Amino acid sequence: MCRLTAYIGPEIPLENIVVKPRHSLVVQSREASESKTTVNGDGFGLAWYQEQAEPGLYREVLPAWSDNNLSSLCRLLQSRLFLAHVRASTMSESVRINCHPFVFKQWSFMHNGQIGDFEGIKRSIEKSLSDELYQARKGTTDSEMLFLMLLNEGLEQDPYAAICTVIDKLIAASSAQNLQPFLRLTCVFSDGSNLFGFRYATDQFSPTLYVSKTLDNGGICLASEPLEGDVHNWEAVKCGSLVRVTSGEIEHTALDVPGCCVSGISRVA
């Protein structure tokens, strides 16, 4: 599938999270340990926040380990809040517009997982989007559509309610086409002030997500896999829950949605 990480806290070089750790995102791009696919080489991306409300964005189709631009950017860019993603494509072609993160205004978003039978339900869920959000779609991934659905359902006003509504709508769309609902969703996103992540699946294989305890500098990370050797500094986000992170604070909330897996963590993500 994919691997992702995000950081919120005092301003640091992006390389401190993306490149330098023993099990950094760049390492995970070729040696993932909690994923069905060890290699995640179908592109990568960064979204980072500075003074402006809208994030910077850099995406490329090369494998993360083979692009010298990535290590150079991560060494020089500093940010208090950023998202990073390496992709293993399951359905859509490997082009830049299909690489994560996706951004819209002040929001940034990335996803690991799958919406089952997406082509069979895509047309029905497209109809629910506002004209503005429908026209904002650039690529062909289920991930970007998921992001636009969340925005359409009020992500800015109430992320919790938007997530629950979108999950309900995806399940309903599958059932309306006589398809068995199949969702594996681990998402991380930000509005530039807060960092959010959630896990959900209709089976027991929800893609992994961890939240770090406070790092040495007071910052906090979300990641598909712990970034360093001390796994005791990381807590698995439970399946069927939303985590909201601000600088120094972590809040967990159970999602009120049907059919969620009951396992706390899956080693097959």
Backbone as JSON, one array per atom type, in Angstrom:
{
  "sequence": "MCRLTAYIGPEIPLENIVVKPRHSLVVQSREASESKTTVNGDGFGLAWYQEQAEPGLYREVLPAWSDNNLSSLCRLLQSRLFLAHVRASTMSESVRINCHPFVFKQWSFMHNGQIGDFEGIKRSIEKSLSDELYQARKGTTDSEMLFLMLLNEGLEQDPYAAICTVIDKLIAASSAQNLQPFLRLTCVFSDGSNLFGFRYATDQFSPTLYVSKTLDNGGICLASEPLEGDVHNWEAVKCGSLVRVTSGEIEHTALDVPGCCVSGISRVA",
  "N": [[0.85, -1.19, 0.0], [0.83, 2.08, 1.02], [3.07, 4.41, 2.69], [3.26, 6.75, 5.35], [3.93, 9.87, 7.07], [3.75, 12.47, 9.55], [4.21, 15.67, 11.12], [3.98, 17.83, 13.98], [4.81, 20.69, 15.81], [7.56, 22.46, 17.42], [9.44, 24.4, 15.05], [11.32, 22.59, 12.69], [13.92, 21.13, 10.59], [12.74, 19.36, 7.74], [14.07, 17.01, 7.21], [14.65, 15.83, 9.65], [12.58, 14.18, 10.29], [11.71, 12.94, 7.92], [13.98, 11.89, 6.62], [16.31, 11.38, 8.3], [15.83, 9.61, 10.65], [16.3, 6.24, 11.95], [14.44, 4.42, 10.93], [13.19, 5.9, 8.89], [10.85, 7.7, 6.72], [11.87, 7.6, 4.13], [13.48, 5.3, 4.3], [11.41, 3.47, 4.78], [10.2, 3.54, 2.32], [11.48, 1.67, 0.79], [11.88, -0.45, 2.46], [9.62, -1.27, 4.06], [8.06, -2.46, 7.02], [5.59, -3.11, 8.09], [3.63, -3.64, 6.2], [1.81, -4.87, 3.35], [3.23, -4.66, 1.01], [6.65, -4.44, 0.62], [8.13, -2.54, -0.75], [7.63, 0.83, -1.61], [7.42, 2.52, -4.13], [6.19, 4.22, -5.99], [6.2, 6.99, -6.29], [6.27, 10.11, -4.39], [5.55, 12.61, -1.86], [5.4, 15.92, -0.39], [3.89, 18.13, 1.95], [3.88, 21.27, 3.42], [3.7, 23.71, 6.06], [4.07, 27.21, 6.47], [4.34, 30.67, 6.87], [2.12, 31.47, 5.34], [-1.4, 30.68, 4.89], [-2.08, 28.59, 3.15], [-0.6, 25.47, 2.3], [2.8, 24.65, 1.23], [3.7, 22.57, -1.56], [5.14, 19.63, -2.82], [5.58, 17.17, -5.19], [6.45, 14.04, -6.69], [7.08, 11.5, -9.17], [9.14, 9.72, -9.04], [10.84, 7.09, -7.18], [11.19, 7.58, -3.65], [13.72, 7.12, -2.58], [15.46, 7.58, -4.66], [15.56, 10.16, -5.58], [17.4, 12.94, -5.54], [16.58, 15.52, -5.11], [14.68, 15.4, -3.09], [16.05, 14.82, -0.65], [17.62, 17.12, -0.53], [15.7, 19.22, -0.41], [14.44, 18.53, 2.01], [16.49, 18.93, 3.78], [16.87, 21.69, 3.72], [14.37, 22.94, 3.99], [12.33, 24.15, 6.59], [9.84, 23.63, 9.04], [6.89, 23.97, 11.09], [4.84, 22.25, 10.9], [4.1, 19.51, 8.97], [3.46, 17.17, 6.27], [4.19, 13.95, 4.88], [4.57, 11.49, 2.31], [4.88, 8.27, 0.84], [4.3, 6.32, -2.04], [2.58, 3.35, -2.98], [1.15, 2.2, -5.66], [-2.14, 0.97, -6.17], [-4.16, 0.99, -8.02], [-4.55, 3.37, -9.67], [-2.75, 5.21, -12.21], [0.8, 5.95, -12.18], [1.41, 9.01, -11.91], [2.21, 12.5, -11.48], [0.01, 14.02, -10.48], [-1.44, 12.14, -9.15], [-0.05, 11.56, -6.9], [0.36, 11.73, -3.37], [0.79, 14.27, -0.8], [-2.6, 15.6, -1.12], [-3.91, 18.84, -1.74], [-6.11, 21.49, -0.76], [-7.04, 24.7, -0.65], [-6.46, 25.67, 2.64], [-6.11, 23.12, 3.5], [-4.47, 19.93, 3.78], [-3.9, 16.54, 2.77], [-3.54, 13.0, 3.08], [-3.52, 9.47, 2.32], [-3.66, 6.04, 3.15], [-4.54, 2.96, 1.96], [-7.64, 1.61, 0.71], [-10.52, 2.02, -1.32], [-12.88, -0.23, -1.94], [-13.99, -1.61, -5.1], [-14.04, 0.84, -6.41], [-14.35, 2.02, -8.97], [-16.88, 1.17, -9.57], [-18.57, 2.63, -7.92], [-17.87, 5.23, -8.21], [-19.12, 7.14, -9.91], [-21.57, 7.65, -8.68], [-20.83, 8.8, -6.24], [-19.44, 11.02, -7.06], [-21.47, 12.72, -7.83], [-22.36, 13.83, -5.53], [-20.66, 15.86, -4.84], [-19.92, 19.35, -4.46], [-19.98, 21.91, -7.03], [-17.59, 23.38, -7.01], [-15.78, 21.67, -5.65], [-15.9, 19.39, -7.25], [-14.75, 20.36, -9.61], [-12.24, 20.82, -8.65], [-10.92, 18.44, -8.61], [-8.13, 16.69, -9.75], [-6.74, 14.31, -10.33], [-6.96, 10.67, -10.58], [-7.39, 9.03, -8.43], [-8.81, 7.04, -5.75], [-8.18, 8.08, -3.31], [-7.92, 10.92, -3.56], [-10.56, 11.5, -4.19], [-11.79, 10.7, -1.82], [-10.78, 12.66, -0.07], [-11.98, 14.99, -1.19], [-14.65, 14.36, -0.75], [-14.73, 14.42, 2.06], [-14.21, 17.15, 2.52], [-16.49, 18.17, 1.3], [-18.44, 17.32, 3.02], [-18.18, 18.88, 5.25], [-15.64, 19.11, 6.52], [-14.11, 21.26, 7.44], [-15.71, 22.48, 9.39], [-16.4, 20.41, 11.23], [-14.49, 17.88, 11.72], [-14.8, 15.25, 12.79], [-17.59, 14.63, 12.43], [-17.69, 14.84, 9.63], [-16.03, 12.71, 8.79], [-17.46, 10.45, 9.76], [-19.86, 10.73, 8.31], [-18.98, 10.49, 5.64], [-17.94, 7.87, 5.6], [-20.34, 6.45, 6.07], [-21.67, 7.16, 3.7], [-20.06, 6.01, 1.71], [-20.34, 3.3, 2.27], [-23.11, 3.05, 1.84], [-23.2, 3.69, -0.89], [-21.87, 1.52, -2.05], [-23.59, -0.59, -1.29], [-25.89, 0.16, -2.67], [-25.19, -0.48, -5.25], [-25.23, -3.17, -5.17], [-22.9, -4.24, -4.15], [-20.39, -5.62, -2.02], [-19.56, -3.76, 0.73], [-16.29, -2.46, 1.06], [-13.77, -1.2, 2.74], [-10.67, 0.21, 3.52], [-9.13, 2.38, 5.38], [-6.74, 4.6, 6.28], [-5.98, 7.69, 7.26], [-4.34, 10.86, 7.18], [-4.38, 14.27, 7.94], [-4.48, 17.9, 7.68], [-5.29, 21.23, 8.81], [-3.57, 23.27, 8.91], [-3.29, 24.21, 11.45], [-3.98, 22.2, 13.22], [-3.31, 18.66, 13.52], [-4.6, 15.74, 12.16], [-5.63, 12.3, 12.33], [-7.0, 9.18, 11.24], [-8.23, 5.79, 11.59], [-9.9, 3.2, 9.86], [-11.76, 0.31, 8.94], [-13.61, -2.11, 7.07], [-13.05, -4.7, 7.44], [-10.72, -6.78, 9.27], [-8.28, -5.64, 8.73], [-7.13, -2.97, 8.96], [-5.08, -0.37, 7.76], [-1.95, 0.45, 9.29], [-1.3, 2.88, 11.92], [0.5, 5.07, 13.92], [1.03, 7.09, 16.83], [3.4, 9.28, 18.13], [4.81, 9.57, 21.4], [5.67, 12.56, 23.18], [8.28, 14.1, 21.4], [11.87, 14.71, 21.59], [12.13, 17.46, 21.26], [9.67, 18.4, 21.97], [7.8, 18.11, 19.97], [5.3, 16.23, 18.04], [4.55, 13.21, 16.33], [2.74, 11.58, 13.69], [2.64, 8.39, 12.16], [2.97, 5.72, 9.76], [4.62, 3.66, 10.55], [6.71, 3.22, 13.43], [9.39, 5.56, 13.74], [11.92, 5.28, 14.8], [14.16, 3.16, 16.69], [13.13, 2.8, 19.3], [10.31, 1.56, 20.07], [8.63, 1.85, 22.18], [8.13, 4.46, 22.5], [6.01, 5.01, 20.95], [2.53, 4.86, 20.19], [-0.08, 2.77, 19.14], [-2.66, 3.88, 17.05], [-6.01, 3.23, 17.59], [-8.11, 1.1, 15.65], [-10.97, 2.43, 14.08], [-11.0, 4.93, 15.23], [-10.4, 8.47, 15.81], [-7.68, 10.65, 15.88], [-6.58, 13.68, 17.21], [-4.14, 16.12, 17.02], [-2.41, 18.67, 18.57], [0.11, 21.12, 19.21], [1.88, 19.5, 21.52], [-0.35, 18.21, 22.64], [-2.56, 15.4, 22.6], [-5.47, 13.93, 21.42], [-7.85, 11.4, 21.54], [-10.65, 9.95, 19.87], [-13.4, 7.81, 19.63], [-14.87, 6.58, 16.63], [-18.21, 6.84, 15.54], [-19.36, 4.66, 13.75], [-20.55, 2.12, 11.47], [-19.67, -1.41, 11.34], [-16.89, -1.47, 11.8], [-13.55, -2.72, 12.09], [-12.39, -4.62, 14.91], [-9.9, -5.05, 15.9], [-6.92, -3.75, 17.39], [-4.56, -3.19, 16.04], [-3.16, -3.93, 12.88], [-0.93, -6.13, 11.3], [-0.85, -6.44, 8.66], [-1.03, -4.27, 6.26]],
  "CA": [[0.0, 0.0, 0.0], [1.63, 3.3, 1.1], [3.57, 4.76, 4.02], [3.12, 8.18, 5.56], [4.28, 10.43, 8.36], [3.44, 13.89, 9.69], [4.82, 16.25, 12.32], [3.55, 19.12, 14.47], [5.61, 21.07, 16.97], [8.52, 23.51, 17.11], [9.96, 24.32, 13.69], [12.49, 21.74, 12.5], [14.12, 20.71, 9.2], [11.94, 18.19, 7.39], [14.91, 15.81, 7.2], [14.67, 15.22, 10.98], [11.52, 13.18, 10.33], [11.55, 12.24, 6.64], [15.22, 11.29, 6.11], [17.35, 11.0, 9.25], [15.6, 8.51, 11.6], [16.76, 4.89, 11.54], [13.38, 3.83, 10.12], [12.55, 7.09, 8.33], [9.94, 7.45, 5.61], [12.67, 7.19, 2.97], [13.79, 3.88, 4.52], [10.17, 2.7, 4.61], [9.84, 3.49, 0.91], [12.04, 0.46, 0.19], [11.97, -1.51, 3.46], [8.5, -1.2, 5.0], [7.99, -3.67, 7.82], [4.22, -3.4, 8.51], [2.85, -3.42, 5.0], [1.77, -6.0, 2.42], [4.3, -4.45, 0.04], [7.85, -3.89, 1.25], [8.6, -1.39, -1.54], [6.64, 1.85, -1.94], [8.25, 3.28, -5.06], [5.41, 4.84, -7.06], [6.12, 8.43, -6.1], [6.27, 10.62, -3.03], [5.14, 14.0, -1.8], [5.51, 16.7, 0.85], [3.11, 19.35, 2.13], [4.41, 21.9, 4.63], [3.11, 25.0, 6.39], [4.93, 28.26, 7.0], [3.56, 31.84, 7.27], [0.85, 31.52, 4.61], [-2.41, 29.7, 5.31], [-2.04, 27.44, 2.25], [0.7, 24.79, 2.41], [3.63, 24.34, 0.08], [3.48, 21.19, -2.04], [6.11, 19.07, -3.76], [5.27, 15.78, -5.48], [7.23, 13.49, -7.79], [6.76, 10.11, -9.45], [10.3, 8.87, -8.78], [10.91, 6.54, -5.83], [11.75, 8.54, -2.71], [15.14, 6.86, -2.33], [16.28, 7.84, -5.85], [15.46, 11.55, -6.0], [18.26, 13.79, -4.72], [15.86, 16.73, -4.76], [13.97, 15.2, -1.84], [16.96, 14.99, 0.49], [18.03, 18.51, -0.5], [14.58, 20.0, 0.1], [14.2, 18.21, 3.42], [17.6, 19.51, 4.56], [16.8, 23.14, 3.77], [13.05, 23.39, 4.41], [11.99, 24.02, 8.0], [8.41, 23.84, 9.22], [6.28, 23.56, 12.37], [3.77, 21.3, 10.59], [4.26, 19.01, 7.6], [3.01, 15.82, 5.92], [5.02, 13.31, 3.86], [3.92, 10.26, 1.86], [5.45, 7.48, -0.24], [3.14, 5.66, -2.64], [2.56, 2.08, -3.7], [-0.12, 2.3, -6.37], [-2.95, -0.25, -6.27], [-5.13, 1.05, -9.1], [-4.38, 4.49, -10.58], [-1.43, 5.3, -12.82], [1.82, 6.69, -11.44], [1.66, 10.34, -12.45], [2.39, 13.44, -10.37], [-1.25, 14.47, -9.89], [-1.98, 11.07, -8.31], [0.78, 11.41, -5.71], [-0.08, 12.42, -2.16], [-0.51, 14.73, -0.3], [-3.47, 16.46, -1.92], [-4.18, 20.07, -1.01], [-7.22, 22.35, -1.18], [-6.99, 25.87, 0.24], [-5.53, 25.47, 3.76], [-6.11, 21.71, 3.9], [-3.61, 18.93, 3.14], [-4.51, 15.23, 3.05], [-2.93, 11.8, 2.5], [-4.31, 8.28, 2.6], [-3.14, 4.7, 2.91], [-5.65, 2.01, 1.99], [-8.36, 1.33, -0.53], [-11.98, 1.96, -1.41], [-13.15, -1.36, -2.82], [-14.9, -1.41, -6.23], [-14.15, 2.29, -6.56], [-14.89, 2.37, -10.29], [-18.31, 0.88, -9.58], [-19.35, 3.6, -7.13], [-17.3, 6.57, -8.41], [-20.06, 8.07, -10.53], [-22.61, 8.03, -7.73], [-20.31, 9.69, -5.2], [-19.09, 12.29, -7.71], [-22.66, 13.56, -7.91], [-22.6, 14.49, -4.25], [-19.71, 16.96, -4.64], [-20.25, 20.69, -4.95], [-19.31, 22.23, -8.29], [-16.22, 23.8, -6.73], [-14.94, 20.53, -5.31], [-15.84, 18.52, -8.43], [-13.79, 20.95, -10.53], [-10.92, 20.81, -8.03], [-10.3, 17.12, -8.76], [-7.13, 16.67, -10.82], [-6.25, 12.97, -10.64], [-7.92, 9.56, -10.75], [-7.31, 8.11, -7.29], [-9.86, 7.01, -4.74], [-7.72, 8.91, -2.2], [-8.3, 12.3, -3.8], [-12.02, 11.57, -4.08], [-12.09, 10.65, -0.39], [-10.47, 14.0, 0.45], [-13.0, 15.93, -1.63], [-15.89, 14.01, -0.04], [-14.62, 14.93, 3.43], [-14.4, 18.6, 2.44], [-17.88, 18.41, 0.94], [-19.3, 17.01, 4.18], [-17.96, 19.79, 6.36], [-14.39, 18.85, 7.24], [-13.63, 22.48, 8.1], [-16.51, 22.77, 10.57], [-16.44, 19.31, 12.19], [-13.83, 16.72, 11.11], [-15.39, 14.0, 13.28], [-18.86, 14.4, 11.74], [-17.42, 14.63, 8.21], [-15.51, 11.35, 8.62], [-18.55, 9.49, 9.96], [-20.81, 10.87, 7.2], [-18.38, 9.95, 4.41], [-17.92, 6.4, 5.71], [-21.71, 6.0, 5.85], [-22.03, 7.33, 2.29], [-19.33, 5.02, 0.92], [-21.0, 2.01, 2.5], [-24.4, 3.11, 1.16], [-22.98, 3.67, -2.34], [-21.57, 0.13, -2.42], [-24.8, -1.4, -1.12], [-26.82, 0.52, -3.74], [-24.74, -1.17, -6.47], [-25.19, -4.6, -4.81], [-21.51, -4.59, -3.91], [-20.04, -5.75, -0.62], [-18.7, -2.63, 1.13], [-14.91, -2.83, 1.39], [-13.02, 0.02, 3.0], [-9.49, 0.22, 4.37], [-8.82, 3.8, 5.39], [-5.92, 5.29, 7.27], [-5.8, 9.02, 6.67], [-3.74, 11.92, 7.98], [-4.68, 15.52, 7.27], [-4.25, 19.08, 8.51], [-5.83, 22.52, 8.4], [-2.52, 24.25, 9.15], [-3.18, 24.46, 12.89], [-4.12, 20.9, 13.88], [-2.98, 17.47, 12.76], [-5.6, 14.72, 12.41], [-5.46, 10.99, 11.7], [-7.99, 8.18, 11.66], [-8.18, 4.44, 11.02], [-11.2, 2.53, 9.74], [-11.82, -0.76, 7.95], [-14.76, -2.99, 7.16], [-12.54, -6.01, 7.85], [-9.76, -6.66, 10.38], [-6.97, -5.24, 8.21], [-6.97, -1.52, 8.82], [-3.66, 0.02, 7.67], [-1.4, 0.88, 10.58], [-1.03, 4.27, 12.23], [1.04, 5.27, 15.26], [1.3, 8.45, 17.28], [4.54, 9.29, 19.04], [4.78, 10.39, 22.59], [6.39, 13.8, 22.91], [9.66, 13.95, 20.96], [12.85, 15.44, 22.4], [11.93, 18.9, 21.15], [8.29, 18.73, 22.29], [6.93, 17.84, 18.84], [4.58, 14.96, 18.0], [4.46, 12.63, 14.98], [1.91, 10.46, 13.26], [3.4, 7.64, 11.16], [2.55, 4.35, 9.48], [5.5, 2.79, 11.33], [7.62, 4.0, 14.27], [10.51, 6.06, 12.96], [13.21, 4.93, 15.37], [14.19, 1.85, 17.31], [12.41, 2.73, 20.56], [8.89, 1.49, 19.77], [7.89, 2.21, 23.38], [7.79, 5.87, 22.39], [4.92, 5.11, 19.98], [1.27, 4.22, 20.56], [-0.92, 2.48, 17.98], [-3.99, 4.47, 17.0], [-6.95, 2.12, 17.47], [-9.02, 1.08, 14.5], [-12.25, 3.03, 14.42], [-10.83, 6.11, 16.07], [-9.83, 9.69, 15.28], [-6.73, 11.3, 16.77], [-6.33, 15.09, 16.91], [-2.89, 16.49, 17.65], [-1.93, 20.03, 18.54], [1.46, 21.13, 19.78], [1.97, 19.02, 22.89], [-1.57, 17.56, 23.12], [-3.1, 14.33, 21.76], [-6.85, 13.61, 21.81], [-8.41, 10.25, 20.82], [-12.1, 9.86, 19.9], [-13.94, 6.67, 18.87], [-15.79, 6.93, 15.56], [-19.52, 6.21, 15.61], [-19.6, 4.17, 12.4], [-20.84, 0.68, 11.49], [-18.84, -2.41, 10.69], [-15.46, -1.26, 11.93], [-12.78, -3.81, 12.67], [-12.22, -4.49, 16.35], [-8.5, -5.21, 16.28], [-6.24, -2.49, 17.63], [-3.5, -2.96, 15.06], [-2.96, -5.0, 11.91], [0.42, -6.21, 10.72], [-1.01, -6.5, 7.21], [-1.63, -2.97, 6.01]],
  "C": [[0.89, 1.25, 0.0], [2.17, 3.46, 2.51], [3.51, 6.28, 4.14], [3.63, 8.58, 6.93], [3.93, 11.91, 8.35], [3.97, 14.36, 11.03], [4.15, 17.56, 12.66], [4.35, 19.46, 15.73], [6.51, 22.25, 16.64], [9.11, 23.32, 15.72], [11.25, 23.52, 13.63], [12.72, 21.53, 11.0], [13.31, 19.45, 8.92], [12.76, 16.91, 7.44], [14.94, 15.12, 8.56], [13.62, 14.12, 11.12], [11.53, 12.32, 9.07], [12.77, 11.42, 6.25], [16.1, 10.68, 7.2], [17.06, 9.81, 10.16], [15.99, 7.15, 11.04], [15.73, 4.19, 10.65], [12.52, 4.95, 9.52], [11.59, 6.71, 7.19], [10.7, 7.03, 4.35], [13.09, 5.72, 3.11], [12.55, 3.03, 4.29], [9.76, 2.6, 3.14], [10.41, 2.25, 0.22], [12.12, -0.71, 1.16], [10.87, -1.37, 4.49], [8.37, -2.52, 5.74], [6.56, -4.03, 8.25], [3.26, -3.15, 7.35], [2.87, -4.67, 4.14], [2.87, -5.9, 1.39], [5.49, -3.82, 0.75], [8.29, -2.61, 0.57], [7.43, -0.47, -1.86], [7.33, 2.87, -2.85], [7.51, 3.98, -6.17], [5.2, 6.33, -6.84], [6.11, 8.81, -4.63], [5.79, 12.06, -3.05], [5.32, 14.59, -0.42], [4.51, 17.84, 0.81], [3.57, 19.97, 3.44], [3.82, 23.29, 4.79], [4.18, 25.94, 6.92], [4.04, 29.47, 7.35], [2.19, 31.88, 6.6], [-0.1, 30.43, 5.1], [-2.33, 28.44, 4.46], [-0.66, 26.8, 2.3], [1.48, 24.79, 1.11], [3.44, 22.88, -0.31], [4.57, 20.82, -3.03], [5.79, 17.59, -3.94], [6.08, 15.32, -6.69], [6.91, 12.02, -7.94], [7.94, 9.17, -9.23], [10.19, 8.22, -7.4], [11.62, 7.52, -4.9], [13.25, 8.36, -2.54], [16.04, 7.29, -3.5], [16.26, 9.3, -6.3], [16.28, 12.43, -5.06], [17.58, 15.1, -4.33], [15.17, 16.6, -3.41], [14.88, 15.43, -0.65], [17.42, 16.44, 0.6], [16.93, 19.4, 0.06], [14.38, 19.79, 1.6], [15.3, 18.77, 4.32], [17.41, 21.01, 4.76], [15.44, 23.67, 4.25], [12.86, 23.16, 5.91], [10.51, 24.36, 8.18], [7.97, 23.37, 10.61], [5.22, 22.48, 12.18], [3.94, 20.83, 9.15], [3.79, 17.57, 7.5], [3.93, 15.27, 4.85], [4.47, 11.92, 3.57], [4.77, 9.59, 0.79], [4.38, 6.51, -0.72], [3.48, 4.3, -3.21], [1.2, 1.98, -4.36], [-0.83, 0.95, -6.43], [-3.89, -0.21, -7.46], [-4.82, 2.16, -10.11], [-2.94, 4.58, -11.06], [-0.5, 6.17, -11.99], [2.17, 7.97, -12.19], [1.63, 11.32, -11.28], [1.07, 13.81, -9.71], [-1.91, 13.38, -9.03], [-1.15, 10.84, -7.04], [0.21, 12.24, -4.56], [1.08, 13.3, -1.66], [-1.28, 15.5, -1.38], [-3.76, 17.7, -1.09], [-5.38, 20.79, -1.62], [-7.31, 23.48, -0.16], [-6.01, 25.58, 1.38], [-5.37, 24.01, 4.15], [-5.08, 20.89, 3.12], [-4.07, 17.55, 3.62], [-3.69, 14.13, 2.39], [-3.6, 10.56, 3.07], [-3.48, 7.03, 2.33], [-4.3, 3.74, 3.0], [-6.35, 1.92, 0.66], [-9.86, 1.47, -0.31], [-12.32, 0.87, -2.42], [-14.18, -1.04, -3.89], [-15.12, 0.08, -6.49], [-14.76, 2.68, -7.9], [-16.39, 2.14, -10.36], [-19.16, 1.9, -8.85], [-18.91, 5.04, -7.4], [-18.33, 7.55, -8.94], [-21.1, 8.56, -9.52], [-22.08, 8.98, -6.66], [-19.83, 11.02, -5.79], [-20.27, 13.25, -7.7], [-22.88, 14.34, -6.62], [-21.7, 15.71, -4.03], [-20.29, 18.29, -5.14], [-19.52, 20.93, -6.27], [-17.86, 22.6, -8.05], [-15.31, 22.62, -6.46], [-14.84, 19.55, -6.48], [-14.79, 19.05, -9.41], [-12.37, 20.96, -9.97], [-10.21, 19.48, -8.21], [-9.38, 17.11, -9.96], [-6.75, 15.27, -11.26], [-7.36, 11.94, -10.7], [-7.98, 8.64, -9.55], [-8.56, 8.16, -6.42], [-9.48, 7.91, -3.55], [-8.13, 10.36, -2.38], [-9.81, 12.47, -3.69], [-12.45, 11.53, -2.62], [-11.87, 12.01, 0.26], [-11.57, 14.99, 0.07], [-14.35, 15.63, -0.97], [-15.86, 14.55, 1.38], [-14.83, 16.44, 3.46], [-15.86, 18.93, 2.17], [-18.83, 18.22, 2.12], [-18.94, 17.81, 5.42], [-16.71, 19.55, 7.17], [-13.93, 20.08, 8.02], [-14.4, 22.76, 9.39], [-16.4, 21.69, 11.64], [-15.81, 18.06, 11.57], [-14.45, 15.39, 11.53], [-16.68, 13.66, 12.51], [-18.64, 14.13, 10.25], [-16.93, 13.21, 7.94], [-16.64, 10.33, 8.73], [-19.54, 9.53, 8.8], [-20.25, 10.25, 5.93], [-18.31, 8.43, 4.47], [-19.31, 5.83, 5.47], [-22.09, 6.08, 4.37], [-21.31, 6.33, 1.39], [-19.96, 3.64, 1.07], [-22.33, 1.97, 1.77], [-24.24, 3.03, -0.35], [-22.66, 2.26, -2.82], [-22.82, -0.74, -2.35], [-25.8, -1.11, -2.23], [-26.47, -0.13, -5.06], [-24.66, -2.68, -6.26], [-23.76, -5.1, -4.68], [-21.28, -4.72, -2.4], [-19.15, -4.58, -0.22], [-17.32, -3.11, 1.59], [-14.1, -1.55, 1.51], [-11.83, -0.29, 3.89], [-8.93, 1.64, 4.31], [-7.94, 4.16, 6.57], [-5.53, 6.61, 6.65], [-5.16, 9.96, 7.69], [-3.95, 13.22, 7.22], [-4.52, 16.68, 8.25], [-4.92, 20.29, 7.91], [-4.8, 23.64, 8.6], [-2.34, 24.6, 10.6], [-3.2, 23.17, 13.69], [-3.7, 19.79, 12.93], [-3.97, 16.38, 13.16], [-5.19, 13.4, 11.75], [-6.58, 10.07, 12.14], [-7.77, 6.87, 10.93], [-9.6, 3.87, 10.98], [-11.06, 1.42, 8.72], [-13.1, -1.55, 8.15], [-14.34, -4.43, 7.43], [-11.51, -5.77, 8.96], [-8.41, -6.12, 9.95], [-6.89, -3.74, 7.95], [-5.5, -1.18, 8.74], [-3.18, 0.69, 8.97], [-1.24, 2.39, 10.69], [-0.58, 4.36, 13.69], [1.13, 6.76, 15.56], [2.44, 8.38, 18.28], [4.15, 9.96, 20.35], [5.65, 11.62, 22.29], [7.84, 13.52, 22.53], [10.58, 14.83, 21.81], [12.61, 16.94, 22.38], [10.51, 19.34, 21.49], [7.32, 18.51, 21.16], [6.29, 16.47, 18.92], [4.45, 14.52, 16.56], [3.3, 11.65, 14.87], [2.69, 9.72, 12.17], [2.81, 6.26, 10.97], [3.33, 3.34, 10.31], [6.39, 3.66, 12.21], [8.91, 4.34, 13.54], [11.87, 5.7, 13.53], [13.08, 3.61, 16.13], [13.33, 1.71, 18.55], [10.91, 2.74, 20.29], [8.05, 1.83, 20.98], [7.52, 3.68, 23.39], [6.62, 6.11, 21.44], [3.72, 4.32, 20.46], [0.45, 3.98, 19.29], [-2.26, 3.19, 18.11], [-4.99, 3.34, 16.76], [-7.79, 2.25, 16.21], [-10.38, 1.64, 14.94], [-12.13, 4.25, 15.3], [-10.16, 7.25, 15.31], [-8.86, 10.24, 16.31], [-6.52, 12.73, 16.27], [-5.11, 15.53, 17.71], [-2.67, 17.99, 17.47], [-0.53, 20.01, 19.14], [1.41, 20.71, 21.24], [0.74, 18.29, 23.41], [-2.08, 16.54, 22.09], [-4.48, 13.95, 22.3], [-7.37, 12.49, 20.94], [-9.93, 10.24, 20.97], [-12.55, 8.67, 19.06], [-14.93, 7.16, 17.82], [-17.1, 6.16, 15.72], [-19.93, 5.79, 14.21], [-19.82, 2.66, 12.45], [-19.71, -0.16, 10.92], [-17.36, -2.24, 10.83], [-14.78, -2.47, 12.53], [-12.59, -3.56, 14.16], [-10.78, -4.64, 16.8], [-7.84, -3.86, 16.45], [-5.22, -2.17, 16.57], [-3.42, -4.17, 14.14], [-1.53, -4.98, 11.42], [0.35, -6.36, 9.21], [-1.76, -5.23, 6.81], [-1.46, -2.59, 4.55]]
}
